[in-house]
């Protein structure tokens, strides 16, 4: 299996959340040039899925709509094991 793209969702608002997203973005741009896939850092699942869907669909035989991916991610976030990490 090949990794096509990775989206990092750091949910939050304000200066600290923005600074954390900028920091994670700078890590990718600063030295991880050997990673053979695109990485996108964003603040919400819908931003991630809108970015991921076209990249996935360009290289996968199983297309996925951004809305379907977003619904799947939101479902995952409702699970107790993940929601504790999300809070």
N, C-alpha and C positions, 0 to 999 in steps of 0.2 A: 504494500500500500504506500502511496506517495502522498506527502503533505502538499496541499495546493496553496493554502494560505492560513494564517492564524489571526484571529481578532481577539484582542485583550479588552475586556469590558471592565472598567473601573467606575462603578456607580457612585455618584456623589455630586454635590454642587459646592460652589465656593472656591476660595483660593487654594485650600489644601488639596481638594480633589483635582483641580486643574494643575497644580504643581506636581502631583503624583503622576498624572497622565503625561505631562511634559518630561518628567524624569524617565519614565519607562520608554517613551519614544526616543529619548536621547541615548539610552542604552543600546537600542537596536541600531541606531544610526552611527553610534560611536565606535563600535568594534565588532559587531557580529555579522561581518560581511560574508562569512562563509555559509550562512544559512540560506539554502536554496529556495526559499519561499518568501512571499510578502507578509509583513506583519503590520497590523493596523490597531491603534489604540483609540478607544472611544468611550463615551460616557453612558451609553444606553444600548440595550440589546438590539433595538430596531436599527440603530446606526451600524452596528456590527453586521447584522444580517443583510442590510442593503449593500454593504461593501462586499461581504462574502459571496452572496448568491451569484453574481455574474462571473466571478473567478472560478467558483465551483462548477458552474454550468459550462464554462468554456473548456474544461478538462475532464469532466465526468460524464459517463454514459447515463447517469441517473440525475436528471435535472431537479432542481429544488427552487421553489419561489421564496423570496425573502420573507413573505408573510408566514409561510410554513415553518421556516427556520426560526423565526421570532417566536411563534407559538410553542415550538418545541423547547426553546431556551426558557421561556417563561414557565412552562410546565416543570422543567427541571428545578427551577428556583423555588417551586412550591414544596419540594421534598424537604422534610425536616433536617436531613443531614446537610443539605446545601443551604437552607435558609439560615441556619445558625452561623455559617461562614459569611453569609450575605449581610447579616445585621451588624 
